[in-house]
């Protein structure tokens, strides 16, 4: 068996509606309306258009994505990328010129961020009505 990583290419003239699953790396230059689940890396070229979520080890984006991205390692947004959705990864690289609308969670330790809990008396630390002034 070969140790070379397998890479699949989806050309700019291809439009897919549905879920794409792969154990290897995928390069997408076409259109996808659905989910991309990739055991390897996902490379989205300049002409790529995705309406759906992406899950991969690492994701490199030059095209347009409307959906959430979950990467086990790194998300790399090139200058021509447009991302509308939330992203989560251990590492993030964003070039000048990227359009990104969404929330990001970048956590190199890959430990989930604790959810803030409201503190009694409000989180602002401002005195509450009727509380003694210091």
TIZATI-77143 format. One line per 8 residues: their letters; for each residue x, z, y of N, C-alpha, C, O. Coordinates in Angstrom, 1 decimal. Example, Ala and Ser with C-alpha at 12.3 -4.5 7.8 and 13.67 -1.06 7.14 Angstrom:
<recs>
as = 13.2:7.8:-5.7:12.3:7.8:-4.5:13.2:7.8:-3.3:14.2:8.5:-3.3  12.8:7.1:-2.2:13.7:7.1:-1.1:12.9:7.9:0.0:13.4:8.0:1.1
</recs>
This chain:
<recs>
xxxxxxxx = 0.8:0.0:-1.2:0.0:0.0:0.0:0.9:0.0:1.3:1.9:0.7:1.3  0.5:-0.7:2.3:1.2:-0.9:3.5:1.0:0.3:4.4:0.0:0.9:4.5  2.1:0.7:5.1:2.0:1.8:6.1:1.6:1.3:7.5:1.4:2.1:8.4  1.4:0.0:7.6:1.0:-0.6:8.9:-0.5:-0.2:9.2:-1.3:-0.1:8.3  -0.7:0.1:10.5:-2.0:0.5:10.9:-2.9:-0.8:11.0:-2.4:-1.8:11.5  -4.1:-0.7:10.6:-5.0:-1.8:10.6:-5.7:-1.9:12.0:-6.1:-0.9:12.5  -5.7:-3.1:12.6:-6.4:-3.3:13.9:-7.4:-4.4:13.8:-7.1:-5.5:13.2  -8.6:-4.1:14.3:-9.7:-5.1:14.3:-9.9:-5.5:15.7:-9.8:-4.7:16.6
xxxxxxxx = -10.2:-6.8:15.9:-10.4:-7.4:17.3:-11.8:-7.9:17.4:-12.3:-8.6:16.4  -12.5:-7.6:18.5:-13.8:-8.2:18.8:-13.6:-8.9:20.1:-13.4:-8.4:21.1  -13.7:-10.3:20.0:-13.4:-11.1:21.1:-14.4:-11.1:22.2:-15.5:-10.5:22.1  -14.0:-11.7:23.4:-14.9:-11.6:24.6:-16.2:-12.4:24.4:-17.1:-12.1:25.1  -16.3:-13.3:23.5:-17.5:-14.1:23.3:-18.4:-13.5:22.3:-19.4:-14.1:21.9  -18.1:-12.2:21.8:-19.0:-11.5:20.8:-19.8:-10.5:21.5:-19.3:-9.7:22.3  -21.1:-10.4:21.1:-22.0:-9.4:21.6:-22.6:-8.7:20.3:-23.2:-9.4:19.5  -22.5:-7.4:20.3:-22.9:-6.6:19.1:-24.0:-5.6:19.6:-23.8:-4.9:20.6
xxxxxxxx = -25.1:-5.5:18.8:-26.1:-4.5:19.1:-26.1:-3.6:17.8:-26.5:-4.1:16.7  -25.7:-2.4:17.9:-25.6:-1.5:16.7:-24.4:-0.6:16.8:-23.8:-0.5:17.8  -24.1:0.0:15.7:-23.0:1.0:15.6:-21.8:0.3:14.9:-22.0:-0.4:13.9  -20.6:0.5:15.5:-19.4:0.0:14.9:-18.6:1.2:14.4:-18.4:2.1:15.2  -18.2:1.2:13.1:-17.4:2.3:12.6:-16.2:1.6:12.0:-16.2:0.6:11.3  -15.0:2.3:12.2:-13.8:1.8:11.7:-12.8:3.0:11.5:-12.8:3.9:12.2  -12.0:2.9:10.4:-11.0:3.9:10.2:-9.7:3.6:10.9:-8.9:4.5:11.1  -9.5:2.4:11.3:-8.3:1.9:12.0:-8.6:1.8:13.5:-9.5:2.4:14.1
xxxxxxxx = -7.7:1.0:14.2:-7.8:0.7:15.6:-8.7:-0.4:15.9:-8.7:-1.4:15.1  -9.4:-0.4:17.0:-10.3:-1.5:17.4:-9.9:-1.9:18.8:-9.8:-1.1:19.7  -9.8:-3.2:19.0:-9.7:-3.8:20.3:-11.0:-4.5:20.6:-11.4:-5.4:19.8  -11.7:-4.1:21.7:-13.0:-4.7:22.0:-12.8:-5.4:23.4:-12.5:-4.8:24.4  -13.1:-6.7:23.3:-13.1:-7.5:24.6:-14.5:-8.0:24.9:-14.8:-8.6:25.9  -15.5:-7.8:24.0:-16.8:-8.3:24.1:-17.8:-7.3:24.6:-17.4:-6.3:25.2  -19.1:-7.4:24.2:-20.1:-6.5:24.6:-20.6:-5.7:23.4:-20.8:-6.3:22.3  -20.8:-4.4:23.6:-21.4:-3.6:22.6:-22.5:-2.8:23.2:-22.4:-2.1:24.2
xxxxxxxx = -23.7:-2.9:22.5:-24.8:-2.0:22.9:-25.0:-1.1:21.7:-25.7:-1.5:20.8  -24.4:0.1:21.7:-24.5:1.0:20.6:-23.3:1.9:20.6:-22.5:1.9:21.6  -23.0:2.5:19.5:-22.0:3.5:19.4:-20.7:2.9:18.7:-20.8:2.1:17.9  -19.6:3.4:19.2:-18.3:3.0:18.6:-17.6:4.2:18.1:-17.3:5.2:18.8  -17.4:4.3:16.7:-16.8:5.4:16.1:-15.6:4.9:15.4:-15.6:4.1:14.5  -14.4:5.4:15.9:-13.2:4.8:15.5:-12.2:5.9:15.0:-11.9:6.9:15.8  -11.7:5.8:13.8:-10.7:6.8:13.3:-9.4:6.7:13.9:-8.6:7.6:13.9  -9.1:5.5:14.4:-7.8:5.2:15.1:-8.1:5.2:16.6:-8.8:6.0:17.1
xxxxxxxx = -7.4:4.3:17.3:-7.5:4.1:18.7:-8.5:3.1:19.1:-8.8:2.1:18.3  -9.2:3.2:20.2:-10.1:2.2:20.7:-9.5:1.6:22.0:-9.2:2.4:22.9  -9.3:0.3:22.1:-8.8:-0.3:23.2:-9.9:-1.3:23.8:-10.3:-2.2:23.1  -10.3:-1.0:25.0:-11.4:-1.8:25.6:-10.7:-2.6:26.7:-10.3:-2.1:27.7  -10.7:-3.9:26.5:-10.1:-4.9:27.4:-10.9:-5.0:28.7:-12.0:-4.5:28.9  -10.4:-5.9:29.7:-11.0:-6.1:31.0:-12.4:-6.6:30.9:-13.3:-6.3:31.7  -12.7:-7.4:29.9:-14.0:-8.1:29.7:-15.0:-7.2:28.9:-16.1:-7.6:28.7  -14.5:-6.1:28.4:-15.4:-5.2:27.5:-16.5:-4.6:28.3:-16.3:-4.1:29.5
xxxxxxxx = -17.7:-4.6:27.7:-18.8:-3.9:28.3:-19.5:-3.1:27.2:-19.9:-3.7:26.2  -19.6:-1.8:27.4:-20.2:-0.9:26.3:-21.3:-0.1:26.9:-21.2:0.5:28.0  -22.4:-0.1:26.2:-23.6:0.7:26.6:-23.8:1.6:25.4:-24.5:1.3:24.5  -23.1:2.8:25.4:-23.2:3.7:24.2:-22.0:4.6:24.2:-21.1:4.5:25.0  -22.0:5.6:23.3:-20.9:6.5:23.2:-19.7:6.0:22.4:-19.9:5.2:21.5  -18.6:6.5:22.7:-17.3:6.2:22.0:-16.7:7.4:21.5:-16.5:8.4:22.3  -16.3:7.4:20.2:-15.5:8.5:19.6:-14.3:7.9:19.0:-14.4:7.0:18.2  -13.1:8.4:19.3:-11.9:7.8:18.7:-10.7:8.8:18.9:-10.9:9.9:19.5
xxxxxxxx = -9.6:8.5:18.3:-8.4:9.3:18.5:-7.9:9.2:19.9:-7.7:10.3:20.6  -7.7:8.0:20.4:-7.4:7.8:21.8:-8.2:6.6:22.3:-8.5:5.7:21.5  -8.5:6.6:23.6:-9.3:5.5:24.1:-8.6:5.0:25.4:-8.2:5.7:26.3  -8.3:3.6:25.4:-7.8:3.0:26.6:-8.8:2.0:27.2:-9.4:1.2:26.4  -9.1:2.2:28.4:-10.2:1.4:29.0:-9.8:0.6:30.2:-9.1:1.1:31.1  -10.1:-0.7:30.1:-9.9:-1.6:31.3:-11.3:-2.2:31.7:-11.4:-2.7:32.9  -12.3:-2.1:30.9:-13.6:-2.7:31.2:-14.6:-1.7:31.7:-14.3:-0.7:32.3  -15.9:-1.9:31.3:-17.0:-1.1:31.8:-17.7:-0.3:30.6:-17.9:-0.9:29.6
xxxxxxxx = -17.9:1.0:30.9:-18.6:1.8:29.9:-19.7:2.6:30.5:-19.5:3.2:31.5  -20.9:2.5:29.9:-22.0:3.4:30.3:-22.3:4.2:29.0:-23.0:3.8:28.2  -21.7:5.4:29.0:-21.8:6.3:27.9:-20.7:7.3:27.9:-19.8:7.3:28.7  -20.8:8.3:27.0:-19.9:9.4:26.9:-18.7:9.0:26.0:-18.8:8.2:25.1  -17.5:9.6:26.3:-16.3:9.3:25.5:-15.7:10.6:25.0:-15.5:11.5:25.8  -15.5:10.6:23.7:-14.8:11.8:23.1:-13.6:11.3:22.4:-13.7:10.5:21.5  -12.4:11.8:22.9:-11.2:11.4:22.2:-10.5:12.6:21.7:-10.4:13.7:22.4  -10.0:12.5:20.5:-9.2:13.7:19.9:-7.9:13.9:20.6:-7.4:15.0:20.6
xxxxxxxx = -7.4:12.8:21.2:-6.1:13.0:21.9:-6.2:12.6:23.4:-6.3:13.5:24.2  -6.2:11.3:23.7:-6.0:10.9:25.1:-7.1:9.8:25.5:-7.5:9.0:24.7  -7.5:9.9:26.7:-8.3:8.9:27.4:-7.4:8.3:28.5:-6.9:9.1:29.3  -7.3:7.0:28.5:-6.5:6.3:29.5:-7.4:5.3:30.2:-7.9:4.4:29.6  -7.6:5.5:31.5:-8.4:4.6:32.4:-7.5:3.8:33.2:-6.8:4.3:34.1  -7.5:2.5:33.0:-6.7:1.5:33.8:-7.4:1.2:35.1:-8.6:1.5:35.2  -6.7:0.6:36.0:-7.2:0.4:37.4:-8.6:-0.4:37.4:-9.3:-0.1:38.3  -8.8:-1.2:36.4:-10.0:-2.0:36.4:-11.2:-1.4:35.7:-12.3:-1.9:35.6
xxxxxxxx = -11.0:-0.1:35.2:-12.0:0.5:34.4:-13.2:1.1:35.3:-13.0:1.5:36.4  -14.4:1.0:34.7:-15.6:1.6:35.3:-16.2:2.4:34.2:-16.6:1.9:33.2  -16.3:3.7:34.4:-16.9:4.6:33.4:-18.0:5.5:34.0:-17.8:6.2:35.0  -19.2:5.3:33.5:-20.4:6.1:33.9:-20.7:7.0:32.7:-21.4:6.5:31.8  -20.3:8.2:32.6:-20.6:9.1:31.5:-19.6:10.2:31.5:-18.6:10.2:32.2  -19.8:11.2:30.6:-18.9:12.3:30.5:-17.8:12.0:29.5:-17.9:11.2:28.6  -16.6:12.6:29.8:-15.5:12.4:29.0:-14.9:13.7:28.5:-15.0:14.7:29.2  -14.3:13.7:27.3:-13.7:14.9:26.8:-12.5:14.5:26.0:-12.5:13.7:25.1
xxxxxxxx = -11.3:15.1:26.3:-10.1:14.8:25.6:-9.0:15.9:25.8:-9.2:16.8:26.6  -7.9:15.8:25.0:-6.8:16.7:25.2:-6.0:16.3:26.4:-5.4:17.1:27.2  -5.9:15.0:26.6:-5.1:14.4:27.7:-5.8:13.3:28.4:-6.7:12.6:27.8  -5.6:13.2:29.8:-6.3:12.1:30.6:-5.3:11.5:31.5:-4.5:12.1:32.1  -5.4:10.1:31.6:-4.6:9.3:32.5:-5.5:8.4:33.3:-6.3:7.7:32.7  -5.4:8.5:34.6:-6.3:7.7:35.5:-5.5:7.0:36.5:-4.8:7.6:37.3  -5.6:5.6:36.5:-4.8:4.8:37.4:-5.7:4.7:38.7:-6.9:4.9:38.7  -5.0:4.4:39.8:-5.6:4.2:41.1:-6.5:3.0:41.0:-6.1:2.0:40.5
xxxxxxxx = -7.8:3.1:41.5:-8.7:2.0:41.5:-9.8:2.2:40.5:-10.8:1.4:40.5  -9.7:3.2:39.6:-10.8:3.5:38.6:-12.1:4.0:39.3:-12.0:4.7:40.2  -13.2:3.5:38.7:-14.5:4.1:39.1:-15.0:5.0:37.9:-15.1:4.5:36.8  -15.1:6.3:38.2:-15.6:7.2:37.2:-16.7:8.1:37.8:-16.4:8.8:38.8  -17.8:8.0:37.2:-19.0:8.9:37.6:-19.4:9.7:36.3:-19.9:9.1:35.4  -19.1:11.0:36.4:-19.5:11.8:35.2:-18.6:13.1:35.3:-18.0:13.4:36.2  -18.8:13.9:34.2:-18.0:15.1:34.1:-16.8:14.9:33.1:-16.9:14.1:32.2  -15.8:15.6:33.4:-14.6:15.5:32.5:-14.2:16.9:32.0:-14.2:17.9:32.7
xxxxxxxx = -13.8:17.0:30.7:-13.2:18.2:30.2:-11.9:17.7:29.5:-11.8:17.1:28.5  -10.8:18.2:30.2:-9.5:17.9:29.7:-8.8:19.2:29.3:-8.5:20.0:30.2  -8.5:19.4:28.0:-8.1:20.7:27.6:-7.0:20.5:26.5:-7.3:20.3:25.4  -5.7:20.5:27.0:-4.6:20.3:26.0:-4.6:21.2:24.8:-4.1:20.9:23.7  -5.1:22.4:25.0:-5.1:23.4:23.9:-6.2:23.1:22.9:-6.3:23.7:21.8  -7.1:22.2:23.3:-8.3:21.8:22.5:-9.2:23.0:22.1:-10.0:22.8:21.2  -9.1:24.1:22.8:-10.0:25.2:22.6:-11.2:24.9:23.5:-11.0:24.6:24.7  -12.4:25.1:23.0:-13.6:24.9:23.9:-13.6:25.9:25.1:-13.2:27.1:25.0
xxxxxxxx = -14.0:25.4:26.2:-14.0:26.2:27.4:-15.1:27.2:27.3:-16.2:26.8:26.9  -14.9:28.4:27.7:-16.0:29.4:27.6:-17.1:29.1:28.7:-16.7:28.6:29.8  -18.3:29.3:28.3:-19.4:29.0:29.2:-19.5:30.2:30.2:-19.6:31.4:29.7  -19.5:30.0:31.5:-19.6:31.1:32.4:-20.9:31.8:32.3:-21.9:31.2:32.1  -20.8:33.2:32.3:-22.1:33.9:32.2:-22.3:34.6:33.5:-21.4:35.0:34.2  -23.6:34.6:33.9:-23.9:35.2:35.2:-23.5:36.7:35.2:-23.7:37.4:34.3  -22.9:37.1:36.4:-22.6:38.5:36.5:-23.7:39.2:37.2:-24.4:38.7:38.1  -23.9:40.5:36.9:-24.9:41.3:37.6:-24.6:41.3:39.1:-23.5:41.5:39.5
xxxxxxxx = -25.6:41.1:39.9:-25.4:41.1:41.3:-25.0:39.8:41.9:-24.7:39.7:43.1  -24.9:38.8:41.1:-24.6:37.4:41.5:-23.1:37.1:41.4:-22.3:38.1:41.4  -22.8:35.9:41.3:-21.4:35.5:41.0:-20.6:35.4:42.3:-19.4:35.4:42.3  -21.3:35.4:43.5:-20.6:35.2:44.7:-19.9:36.5:45.2:-19.0:36.4:46.0  -20.2:37.6:44.6:-19.6:38.9:45.1:-20.2:39.4:46.4:-19.8:40.4:46.9  -21.2:38.7:46.9:-21.9:39.1:48.2:-22.7:40.3:47.9:-23.3:40.4:46.8  -22.8:41.2:48.9:-23.6:42.3:48.7:-25.1:42.0:48.5:-25.6:41.0:49.1  -25.7:42.7:47.6:-27.1:42.5:47.3:-28.0:43.2:48.3:-27.5:44.3:48.9
xxxxxx = -29.2:42.8:48.6:-30.0:43.5:49.5:-30.2:44.9:49.1:-30.5:45.2:47.9  -30.1:45.9:50.0:-30.3:47.3:49.6:-29.0:47.9:49.0:-29.0:49.1:48.8  -28.0:47.2:48.8:-26.7:47.7:48.3:-25.9:48.3:49.4:-25.9:47.8:50.5  -25.2:49.4:49.1:-24.5:50.1:50.2:-23.3:49.2:50.6:-22.6:48.5:49.8  -23.1:49.1:51.9:-22.0:48.3:52.5:-20.7:49.1:52.4:-20.7:50.4:52.5  -19.6:48.4:52.1:-18.3:49.1:52.0:-17.6:49.2:53.4:-16.5:49.8:53.5
</recs>
